[in-house]
Each structure stands twice: as C-alpha cells, then as structure tokens.
C-alpha cells in the first residue's frame, strides 16, 4: 500500500516538474527542503499564537 502511494507521488512529481521547467530532483528539493519546512513553521507559529491568545483570554 505504502509503495503504491509513493510510486503515485513520484509519478506526479515526474510529470509536473517539466511543466515547471524543473528536473525531478530540483522539484523534490524545493518541495521537501523549502516548502514543507516553511508550511510546518507557519502552522507551528499559528498554533503557538492561538495557544497564547487562549491563555490570555482565559484570565
């Protein structure tokens, strides 16, 4: 099951990367080294803001 999902994702990335003018490896680096960490950081920041906002609101 996991191999199938992985293979589908790789195929999508292989098909999309030329449309963006990138190689598969470049697209992979942009996605998993730049975009994913930025999204994770933004979600963590939003979570922290909400936590602090709720803590202050309860007082």
C-alpha positions in Angstrom: 0.0 0.0 0.0 2.7 2.5 1.0 4.8 1.6 -2.0 1.9 2.3 -4.3 1.2 5.7 -2.7 4.9 6.5 -3.0 5.0 5.4 -6.7 2.0 7.5 -7.5 3.5 10.6 -5.8 6.8 10.1 -7.6 5.0 9.8 -10.9 3.0 13.0 -10.3 6.3 14.8 -9.4 7.9 13.5 -12.6 5.0 14.6 -14.7 4.7 18.1 -13.1 8.4 19.0 -12.9 8.9 19.5 -16.6 5.8 21.7 -16.7 7.5 24.0 -14.1 10.8 23.9 -16.0 12.5 21.9 -13.3 14.1 18.5 -13.0 12.6 15.9 -10.7 15.5 16.4 -8.3 15.1 20.2 -8.3 11.4 19.9 -7.7 12.0 17.4 -4.9 14.4 19.7 -3.1 12.1 22.8 -3.5 9.2 20.8 -2.1 10.8 18.9 0.7 13.6 21.2 1.8 12.0 24.6 1.3 8.2 24.4 1.0 7.4 21.7 3.6 9.5 23.2 6.4 8.0 26.6 5.7 4.5 25.3 6.0 5.4 23.4 9.1 6.9 26.6 10.6 3.8 28.6 9.7 1.5 26.0 11.3 3.6 25.9 14.4 3.5 29.7 14.6 -0.3 29.7 14.2 -0.7 27.1 16.9 1.5 29.0 19.3 -0.3 32.2 18.7 -3.7 30.5 19.3 -2.3 28.9 22.5 -1.1 32.2 23.8 -4.3 34.0 22.8 -6.4 31.4 24.6 -4.2 31.5 27.7 -4.5 35.3 27.9 -8.3 35.2 27.1 -9.0 32.8 30.0 -7.6 35.2 32.6 
